């Protein structure tokens, strides 16, 4: 592993005043516009030392601390009246190991910043989602994912992390500490402030894209074979003609998209001399150029995760809800698949998962639709995406997460005074 030099960490805080660079009375608003906060201090650390100073300042002053990444979360993860740490300046790939297939990066590195540097070292991320603007620490902390029955979430690839804990210390968690690592894989920012991470990655690969527009009957007829036969398979079911355009996706030429699926299949292709193709719906390119697409206009989302064996039934229950009770909801319903993992607070421990994503327009009253969807999906034992709107409670977590107590024990060991909690995370994990 080749690594970049980082500043020496001192054993005591430098100052009793807020560390630079900082600001006060700065209101933060997320990408979708449904979450905002006005912290006492907003800190934008440019170095590891500045991040450490900020946490130590907060500890001395008795202020809570939350980190913010790219702001793509729709849930109240970021809100704080204390110290908000914007980690965007701590960005960059800090090391790669092509033999072990590992890559290290600073916490504020965006997913799209991994592409070229890893490719030059013969490596690539194993999978990605539709959007690649999130910072890696936030993607890990909420178990952000792509699609593919044999592919895990970003969090499942975490192998090492350096963070600042609730004592104001920099600590490292590696593969020799599986209990702590499985807690850190999805921690909602409650173990501390991530500084640097190491991910398991893959040898670089090209993907062939295939976009099709089957009817719903055709989608269900090949449901399992499509899941099994493709490295990445996902679709967006469209309730109305104009549904695709709401997420910046092209509809089927000459066909109505009502009750059709915008279907994506990505499979590894062998090419020479980068003879790539840009044909719409059949692109052939480097993996990290194929995954992202559309989804540039802000929106709000609820995203629930059900066991694969009930995936089709759960999707059809949501379709019935839209048709019978919420016909005004025009956005596509996105469906994806993710492999089981071992992260204590991941959405995927112990079960291969079907992902159902519901989207609504900013500025609209989406609460009743999302509440009804939550109610309908309770029959399928759903877990929730931590970065999306959800209705999870502590009692639900106790039923759905077999290692909840272990996670809470680790969280308290790292942050006994709860400085990294806010109202939202305290209700769930305090």
C-alpha positions in Angstrom: 0.0 0.0 0.0 1.4 3.4 -1.0 0.2 6.2 1.2 0.3 9.9 1.2 1.9 11.7 4.2 -0.5 13.1 6.7 0.2 15.8 9.4 1.5 14.6 12.8 -1.3 14.4 15.4 -0.6 16.3 18.6 -1.6 14.8 22.0 -3.6 17.9 23.1 -5.9 20.4 21.6 -4.3 23.6 20.3 -6.8 26.3 21.3 -9.8 27.0 23.5 -11.5 29.0 20.7 -13.2 27.5 17.7 -10.6 26.1 15.2 -10.1 27.6 11.8 -11.6 27.4 9.3 -15.0 27.8 10.9 -18.2 29.8 10.6 -21.2 30.7 12.7 -24.9 31.1 12.0 -24.5 29.2 8.7 -27.7 27.3 7.7 -27.1 24.0 6.0 -29.7 22.5 3.6 -29.5 19.1 2.0 -29.7 18.4 -1.8 -33.4 17.7 -1.8 -34.3 20.7 0.3 -36.3 18.9 3.0 -33.6 18.9 5.8 -31.8 22.0 7.2 -29.9 23.0 10.4 -28.2 26.0 11.8 -25.3 24.8 13.9 -23.5 26.9 16.4 -20.3 26.3 14.4 -19.7 25.0 10.9 -16.1 23.7 10.5 -14.4 22.9 7.2 -11.2 21.1 8.2 -8.4 21.1 5.6 -6.2 18.7 7.5 -6.5 15.8 9.9 -5.2 18.1 12.7 -7.9 20.7 12.1 -10.6 18.0 12.2 -9.1 16.7 15.5 -9.0 20.3 16.9 -12.6 20.8 16.0 -13.7 17.6 17.8 -11.7 18.4 20.9 -13.1 21.9 21.0 -16.6 20.5 20.9 -15.8 18.0 23.7 -14.5 20.8 25.9 -17.5 23.0 25.2 -20.0 20.2 25.6 -21.3 20.6 22.0 -22.6 17.7 19.9 -20.8 17.0 16.6 -22.2 15.8 13.3 -20.4 15.4 9.9 -21.8 16.3 6.6 -20.8 15.0 3.2 -22.5 15.8 -0.1 -25.9 16.3 1.5 -27.8 13.6 -0.5 -29.5 12.1 2.6 -33.2 12.8 2.9 -33.3 11.7 6.6 -32.4 13.9 9.6 -28.9 12.5 9.9 -27.0 15.8 9.7 -29.0 18.1 12.0 -27.2 19.6 14.9 -27.2 22.7 16.9 -23.6 22.1 17.9 -20.6 21.6 15.6 -21.2 20.6 11.9 -18.1 19.3 10.2 -18.0 19.7 6.4 -15.4 17.1 5.4 -15.3 18.0 1.7 -11.8 19.5 1.8 -10.4 16.2 3.1 -10.5 14.5 -0.3 -8.3 12.3 -2.5 -7.1 8.8 -3.0 -4.2 8.2 -0.6 -3.1 4.7 -1.6 -3.7 1.7 -3.8 -2.5 -1.9 -3.6 -3.2 -3.7 -6.9 -2.0 -7.0 -5.5 -4.3 -7.1 -2.5 -6.9 -5.1 -4.5 -7.3 -2.3 -1.9 -7.7 1.4 -2.1 -7.4 4.1 0.6 -9.1 7.5 0.4 -9.8 10.5 2.6 -13.3 10.7 4.0 -14.5 13.5 1.8 -13.6 11.8 -1.4 -16.6 11.6 -3.7 -17.4 8.3 -5.4 -16.8 9.8 -8.9 -13.3 10.8 -7.8 -12.3 7.1 -7.5 -12.7 6.3 -11.2 -9.6 7.6 -13.0 -7.1 7.1 -10.2 -8.1 3.5 -9.5 -8.3 2.7 -13.2 -4.7 3.9 -13.7 -3.7 1.3 -11.1 -5.6 -1.5 -12.8 -8.5 -1.3 -10.3 -12.1 -0.2 -10.0 -14.9 -0.1 -7.4 -16.8 -3.4 -7.4 -20.2 -1.7 -7.9 -21.9 1.7 -7.9 -25.3 3.2 -7.8 -27.2 5.7 -10.0 -25.6 8.7 -8.4 -21.8 9.1 -7.8 -21.7 12.5 -6.1 -21.8 11.3 -2.5 -18.7 11.4 -0.3 -17.4 8.0 0.6 -17.7 8.4 4.3 -21.4 9.2 3.9 -22.0 6.3 1.5 -20.4 3.9 4.0 -22.2 5.3 7.0 -25.6 4.8 5.3 -24.8 1.6 3.4 -25.3 3.1 0.0 -25.4 0.5 -2.8 -25.8 -0.4 -6.4 -27.6 -3.5 -7.8 -26.6 -7.1 -8.4 -27.5 -10.3 -6.5 -23.8 -11.2 -6.0 -22.7 -7.6 -5.2 -22.7 -6.0 -1.7 -23.1 -2.4 -0.7 -20.2 0.1 -0.3 -20.2 -0.7 3.4 -19.4 -4.4 2.8 -16.1 -3.4 1.2 -14.8 -1.4 4.2 -11.6 -3.1 5.5 -10.0 -0.3 7.6 -11.0 3.1 8.9 -9.2 5.9 10.8 -11.6 8.1 12.8 -11.8 10.5 15.7 -13.6 9.0 18.7 -15.6 10.6 21.5 -12.5 11.0 23.6 -10.9 13.2 21.1 -8.5 10.5 20.0 -7.5 9.3 16.5 -8.0 5.5 16.4 -7.8 2.9 13.7 -10.1 -0.1 13.1 -8.9 -3.0 10.9 -9.6 -6.5 9.9 -8.1 -7.8 13.2 -11.0 -6.1 15.0 -14.0 -7.7 13.4 -16.4 -6.7 16.1 -15.5 -3.0 15.8 -15.2 -3.1 12.0 -18.7 -4.5 11.5 -20.0 -1.7 13.7 -18.0 0.9 11.7 -19.2 -0.4 8.4 -22.6 1.3 8.9 -22.5 3.6 11.9 -24.7 6.6 10.9 -21.8 8.8 12.0 -22.2 7.7 15.7 -18.8 6.2 16.3 -16.9 9.3 15.4 -15.6 11.4 12.5 -14.2 9.3 9.7 -10.9 10.6 8.4 -9.7 7.9 6.0 -10.9 4.6 4.8 -9.7 1.5 3.0 -11.9 -0.4 0.6 -11.7 -3.8 -1.1 -11.9 -3.1 -4.8 -11.7 -5.2 -8.0 -9.5 -5.5 -11.0 -10.7 -2.9 -13.5 -13.4 -4.0 -15.9 -15.6 -2.8 -18.8 -19.3 -3.0 -18.8 -21.8 -3.5 -21.7 -25.1 -1.7 -21.1 -28.5 -2.9 -22.3 -31.6 -0.8 -21.8 -35.0 -2.3 -22.5 -38.6 -1.3 -21.9 -40.6 -4.4 -21.2 -44.3 -4.3 -20.1 -45.0 -5.3 -16.5 -46.1 -8.8 -17.5 -42.9 -9.2 -19.4 -40.9 -8.0 -16.4 -42.5 -10.5 -14.1 -42.1 -13.3 -16.6 -38.3 -13.1 -16.6 -38.0 -11.8 -13.0 -35.7 -14.5 -11.6 -33.8 -15.2 -14.7 -32.9 -11.5 -15.1 -31.7 -11.4 -11.5 -29.6 -14.5 -11.9 -28.2 -13.9 -15.4 -26.8 -10.4 -15.1 -24.0 -8.9 -13.1 -26.1 -5.7 -12.5 -29.8 -5.9 -13.1 -32.3 -3.2 -12.0 -35.5 -1.6 -13.3 -37.8 1.4 -12.8 -41.5 0.6 -13.1 -43.3 3.6 -14.6 -46.9 4.2 -13.5 -47.5 6.9 -16.1 -46.4 7.9 -19.6 -44.1 10.7 -18.3 -42.6 8.9 -15.4 -39.1 8.3 -16.8 -38.6 12.0 -17.6 -39.1 12.9 -13.9 -35.7 11.2 -13.2 -34.0 12.5 -16.3 -34.3 9.1 -18.1 -35.3 8.6 -21.7 -38.5 6.8 -22.4 -39.1 4.1 -25.0 -39.1 5.5 -28.5 -42.6 5.2 -29.9 -44.1 3.4 -26.9 -46.1 4.5 -23.9 -44.1 4.0 -20.7 -47.2 3.5 -18.6 -46.9 0.1 -16.8 -43.6 -0.5 -18.4 -40.2 -0.9 -16.9 -37.0 1.0 -17.7 -34.7 -1.9 -17.4 -30.9 -1.8 -16.9 -28.6 -4.8 -17.5 -24.8 -4.3 -17.1 -22.4 -7.2 -17.8 -18.6 -7.4 -18.1 -17.3 -7.1 -21.6 -13.8 -7.8 -23.0 -12.5 -5.1 -25.3 -9.1 -4.1 -26.6 -7.6 -0.6 -27.1 -10.6 1.1 -25.4 -12.8 0.6 -28.5 -15.8 2.0 -26.5 -19.3 2.7 -27.8 -21.5 5.6 -26.9 -24.8 4.3 -28.5 -27.7 5.3 -26.3 -29.0 2.2 -24.5 -26.1 0.1 -25.5 -23.0 1.8 -24.2 -19.7 0.0 -23.7 -17.3 1.7 -21.5 -15.2 1.7 -18.3 -17.3 0.5 -15.4 -17.4 3.8 -13.5 -18.7 5.6 -16.5 -21.6 3.2 -17.1 -23.1 3.1 -13.6 -24.2 6.7 -13.0 -27.0 8.2 -15.2 -30.0 10.4 -14.9 -31.1 11.4 -11.4 -29.7 14.9 -11.6 -32.9 16.8 -10.5 -33.4 16.9 -6.7 -36.0 14.6 -5.2 -37.0 12.9 -1.9 -36.9 9.2 -1.4 -38.1 6.4 0.8 -36.2 3.2 0.3 -37.0 -0.1 2.0 -35.3 -3.5 1.8 -37.1 -6.8 1.9 -36.0 -10.4 1.6 -35.5 -11.6 -2.0 -38.1 -14.3 -1.6 -40.9 -11.8 -1.1 -39.5 -9.1 -3.4 -42.0 -9.4 -6.2 -45.0 -9.5 -3.8 -43.7 -6.4 -2.1 -43.3 -4.5 -5.4 -46.8 -5.4 -6.5 -48.2 -4.3 -3.1 -46.6 -0.9 -3.7 -48.0 -0.8 -7.2 -51.5 -1.5 -5.8 -51.1 1.3 -3.3 -50.2 3.8 -6.0 -53.1 2.7 -8.3 -55.8 2.6 -5.6 -54.9 5.3 -3.1 -52.1 7.6 -4.6 -52.7 7.8 -8.3 -51.1 11.3 -8.2 -47.7 9.7 -7.6 -46.1 9.6 -11.0 -42.4 8.9 -10.2 -41.0 5.5 -11.2 -40.6 2.8 -8.5 -37.0 1.6 -8.7 -36.1 -2.0 -7.9 -32.7 -3.4 -7.2 -30.9 -6.3 -5.5 -28.0 -6.5 -3.0 -26.1 -9.4 -1.5 -26.2 -10.1 2.2 -23.4 -8.8 4.4 -22.3 -8.8 8.1 -22.5 -5.1 9.0 -24.4 -4.9 12.3 -26.5 -1.9 11.2 -26.4 -2.5 7.5 -29.7 -3.0 5.6 -28.4 -6.4 4.5 -27.2 -8.6 7.4 -28.2 -12.2 7.1 -30.4 -11.9 4.0 -30.1 -11.3 0.2 -32.3 -8.3 -0.4 -34.7 -6.7 -2.9 -34.6 -2.9 -2.7 -37.7 -0.8 -3.4 -37.3 2.9 -3.8 -40.1 5.4 -3.9 -39.5 9.0 -5.1 -41.4 12.2 -4.7 -41.0 15.8 -5.9 -39.5 18.5 -3.6 -42.0 21.0 -2.4 -44.9 18.5 -2.4 -46.6 16.9 0.6 -45.2 13.4 0.4 -45.8 12.3 4.0 -49.1 10.4 3.6 -47.8 8.5 0.6 -44.7 7.5 2.4 -46.6 6.6 5.6 -49.0 4.4 3.6 -46.0 2.7 1.8 -44.4 2.1 5.1 -47.6 0.5 6.4 -48.1 -1.7 3.3 -44.5 -2.9 3.4 -44.6 -3.9 7.1 -45.9 -7.3 6.0 -42.5 -8.0 4.4 -40.2 -7.2 7.4 -38.5 -4.2 5.8 -35.3 -2.5 6.8 -34.7 1.1 5.7 -32.0 3.1 4.0 -30.6 5.3 6.7 -30.0 8.1 4.2 -33.7 8.2 3.0 -36.9 9.1 4.6 -38.1 6.3 6.9 -40.2 5.4 9.9 -37.9 3.1 11.8 -38.2 3.1 15.6 -36.0 1.5 18.3 -38.6 -1.3 18.7 -38.4 -2.1 15.0 -34.6 -2.2 15.1 -34.8 -4.6 18.1 -36.9 -6.9 16.0 -35.0 -6.6 12.7 -31.3 -6.3 13.7 -30.0 -9.3 15.6 -26.7 -7.5 16.4 -28.3 -4.2 17.6 -27.1 -4.6 21.2 -23.5 -5.4 20.0 -23.5 -2.2 17.9 -24.8 -0.1 20.7 -22.1 -1.5 23.0 -19.4 -0.6 20.5 -20.9 2.9 19.9 -20.8 3.6 23.7 -17.2 2.4 23.9 -16.2 4.8 21.1 -18.4 7.7 22.3 -19.6 7.2 25.9 -20.9 10.8 26.3 -22.8 10.6 23.0 -21.3 13.7 21.4 -21.8 12.2 17.9 -25.5 11.7 18.4 -28.4 14.0 17.4 -32.1 13.7 18.2 -32.6 11.3 15.2 -29.8 8.9 15.9 -30.3 9.1 19.7 -33.8 7.8 19.4 -32.6 4.9 17.3 -29.2 4.1 18.8 -28.7 6.0 22.0 
